[in-house]
Amino acid sequence: MLTNLLNVWLLARVMQSGVAATLVVLGAAFGLRIAWRWRSGQSDEAQLALERQAELVAAVMQVALGVGIVGLALSAFVADHLVGGIRGAMCAFGVLGSTGSGFPGLAVGAFAAVACGWWVVLHRFDLRLETPVLTRRKMLALLAVAPWSVADFVLAVRFAYELDFSVIASCCSVWLDDTALQSQAARLVVSPNLAGGLGLATAVLAGASALWVWRRPGRVTALTCAACSVVATLAALPAVLGVVAPYTLATPGHLCPFCLLHAQGGWLGWPLFGALFAAAVTGVGVGLVELHRPADQPAGRVREFQRVLARWSALAWLAVLVSGVFPVARYLFRSGGISVFGEV
């Protein structure tokens, strides 16, 4: 319903996604033109003009990254803000679940922001090199980023259109706490022992591999860091559902990650998911730098940039670990060592 756009928060989300999509599409269009005409090693007037245009495109993409990150946070904030208008919704879960585009839009927006982050990593790496040998490659890479931003805009518009304030939505406790756990497979995925142990182990491994790159950058260490970051990021959601949320909310069956963004969850979700985003971008970025490393460039510049990314990745994974372990440790301390699941 188009009247939903009269809501200032929905309008802000649609405008944000529209601005981000416009910036990325324009960047991709100019990037394709630059890549077509780019002549590496030339220094005539036409080539210098292309280099200036490439710098402008890069500046636009960095703005698009900032807008995309804001949009990712705005998606959760807007859905949470609309809770009072939909009966049955207790948090952002109910609002997003009341339409067919809520959760897909959030997932696509997250990947669009991550894709922009990886592109900026590639751009920053290109600036570290003696010559801009990666310019054509990074301009062509915009063709892979643009569809995600456009999809994010389309889903944001669809979500605003589909949102019906007259429906009765399902609370997160009804779906996550009951429906989602009916199957044995679902129970296994979010079980405290498996999900918590795997999430903790992979996060520690990802942080350790980032420290390894920081101390000894190389091809093996860089690719290991990227692989560990991917695995740890994928393992993070089951760990949040199965362990972090129940301990934070002091209820063994309360698995909702969106409730962690509330006062009842101590607003833990904001630093937790923010650090996870930074860890995914920088950790995988270390591997991207290695895969796109030009053979004719000095190794010292490459390794130094990898150290910078690895340092930020290690700090981000440390923040993820602290955010995840703190509520568990606090609950166990207050309960005298008794688990929220009733185990001593």
N, C-alpha and C positions, 0 to 999 in steps of 0.2 A: 504494500500500500504506500503510495507516494506521500501520503500525509505523514508517514513516519519520519520523513525528512524534516518535518517541522521540529522534531526533537533535536536539540542543539548537539547532543552527544553523537547521535547517529549521523547527523550531517557532518560533524567533525571527522568521524571515521571514514565516511565516503569521500570527503574532500581530501583527507590525508592520503588514502589509497590512490585517488585520482592524480594527485600531485606526484606521488612516487612513480606511478606507472608512466605518466607523461615524461618525467625526467629520464627514466630508463629507456623508454622507446625513442625519445629524441637522441639520447646518447648512443643507442644502438644504430640509429639511422646515420648519424654523423660518423660513427665508428666504422660502419661498413664502407662509407665513402672514403674515409681515411685509409682503411686497409687496402682498398682497391687501388689507390693511387700511391701508396707508400713505396718508397725506394730506399731501402736500407743502404747506408754508406754514402749517399748523395748529400750535397750541401748547397744546392742551388736555391733560388728564391722560392720556388714552388714547394720544395721539401721543407724549408724553414716555416712556410705558412702552414703546412700539414702538422708540423711539430707543435706549433702554437695552438692549432685546433685540437690536437690530441690532449694538450694540457687543459684546455677548456672542458673537453668531454670528461676528463678525469675529475676535474673540480665538480662538475655536475653530478657525477656518479657518487662522489663522497657525500654530497648533500642528500642524494637519493638514499644512501645508506642510513644517514641520520634520520631521515623521514621514515624509512622502513622500520627502524628500531622503535621509533616513537609510535608507529602504527601498531606494532606487535604488542606493546604495552597498552595502547589505547583500545585494542580489541578486547582484552580482558577487562579493562577498566569500564568500558562502555557497557559490556554485558553485565558486569556486576552492578553498575549504576541503574540498570533497567529492571533489577530484581523486583522492586516495589510495584511495578506496573503489570506483572504477570503473576497470576495466582498459582501457588504451588511451587514457584521457584524460590529457593532459599539462597542461591548464589549464582555465579555466572554459568554454572553447569546447566541449570534449568532453562536459562534464557537461550544459550547456544543450542541446547538440545530441542528447543521448541520449533526449530526450523531445520530444513534439510541442508542448509548451507553454513550453519554456525560453526560446527567443528571442522569441516573441510576448509572453511575460510581461515580459521585460526592456524591450521596446519600449513596451508599454502602461504599465508603471511609470514609464518616463522621461517619457512624455507626460502622465501623471497629475500628476507632480511639476511639470512645466512649466506645466500648466493651473492648478494651485494657485498657482504663482508669479505668473502673469498676473493671477489674481483678487486676490492681495494687492497688486499694483501698482495695480489699480483701486480697491481699498479705501483705500490710502494717498493716492491722488489725491483721493478723496472727502473725506478728512480735511483736506486742504489748502484746500478751498473754504470760502467764508464760510458757506454753508448746505449741508446734506447732500442735495443735489439728485440725487445718483447712487445713493442708497440702494436705491430700488426696482429700479433696473437691475442693480446688483451682486448683489442678492438673487436675482433671476431668473437671473443668470448662473451661480449655483450649480447650477442644473438641468443645465447643460452640463458642469460639472466632475464631478458625482457619478457618472455612468456610467463614467467612466474609472477612478475609484478602486474602484468595485465590480468592474469587469473585472480590475483588478490583483489584487484579493483572490481572485477566482475562479481566475485563472490561477496564482496562488501556491499555492493549495490543490491544483489539478490537477497542478502540477509536483511537489509533494511526494508526491502519490498515484502518479503515473506513474513516478517515479524508481525504477529497478531496478538494484541494485548488482551483479547477476549478469551484466549484459550486457557486451559488449566494445564500447566507444565508439570513434569515429573521432577521431584526434588532429587538432588544428588544421592541422598540416602536411599531412595527407592530403587534407583537404577544401579548405582555402583555397589551399594552395600547388599543388595538382594539379587537383582536380575543378573548382574555381571558375574556373580559368584556361584551361579547355579551349576555350571559345568566344572568337572574336576580339573580340566586343563586350565581354566581361568583361575581357579583356586591355587593351582601350582605356580602359575606365572607370578602372582602377587603374594605368594606365601612369604612370611617374614624371613624364614631361613634362607630360601633360595634367592628371592628378590633382593633382600637386604645384603646377604653375603656376596652375591654377584655384583650388585651395585657398588658396595664398598671396595671389593677387590679390584674391579675394573677402574674405578676412580683413582685408587692408590697407584695402580699400574700406569694409568695415563699421566698422572702427576710425576711419577718416577721417571717415565720415559722422556717427559719434557725436561726434567732436570738433567737427564743423560745427554740430551741434545745441547743443553746449556753448557755442560762441561766438555763434551766431546762431540761437536757437530760433525756429521758425516752422512753418507747416503743411507746406510743401514739404520742409524739412529733416527734420522728424520722420517723415514718411511714407517719405522716402528712407532714413533710418536703419533703419526697421523692415524695409523690403524688402531692404536689403543684409544685414541680420542673418539673415533667413530664408534667403537664397541662400547666405551664408557658412556657416551651420550645416549645410545640406544638402551643401555641397561639402566639409565637413570630413572626413567618414568616408572617402570615396575617397582623400583626401590622406593620412590616417592609415594606411590600408591600403597605398597604393602607395609612400609615401615615408618617413613617420615611423617606421613599424614596421621596415622593412628596414634603415634606417640605425641605429636604436636597437639592434636585435638583431644587427646586422652580418652579415645573411644576405639576399641579394637576393630570395629567394623566400619569406621568412617574413613573411606579411602579417597575422598575428593581432594584433588590438588588445588582447585580453585578456592576452597575454604582457607587455604594457607595464605591467600592474599588479603584475608579479613583480619580484623582485630582479634577474633577468637583464635586465629592461627598465629598471632603475634607478627603479622605481615611478613612471615618467614619466606613466603613464596617469591617476593620481589628480589631479595639478594640471591636466593637459591637459583631461580630460573635465569636471572641476569648473569650470574657467574657461569652457569651452564652454557649460555649463549656465547659468552666470551671465550670459554674453554674450547667449544666446538670450532669457532672461527679461527682462533690462533693455533690450536693443536693440529687441525687438519691443514691449516695454512703452512705449517712447517714442511709437510709433505708436498704440498703444491709447489712451493719454492724449489724443492729438490727436483721434482718432475719437470719443471720448466727452466731449469738451470742451463744457460747457454754454455756450450763446451769451450768457447773462446774467451770467456770472461774470467777474471782473477778469482780464485777460490776464496780468498780472504773476504771479499765483499759479500759473497753468498753466505759464508759461514757466520759472519757477524750479524747479518740480518736474521738468520735462523736462530741465533742466540737470543736476539731481542724477542722474537715470536715465542720461543720456548720459555723465556722468563715469564712473559705474560701468561702463557698457558699454564705453567706450574702454579703461578699465583691464583689463577682462576680455578684450577682444580682444588687447590687448598681451600678456597672460599666455598666451593661446592661441598667439600668434605666437612668443613666446620658447620655449614648451614644444615647439613643432613645429620651429623652426629650430635650436635648440641641439644636438640629436643629429646633425643633418646637418653642422653646422659642426664639431662635435667629431670626427666620423668623418673628414671631409675633412682636418682639421688633422693627425690622427694618421696618416692614410694618405698624406700628402704631396700631397693634391689628387686622388687617385684615387677615383672614385665606387665605391660599394658594388656597382653594376651593371657594374663593369669598364670604365667609360669615363673617359678622362682629361679 
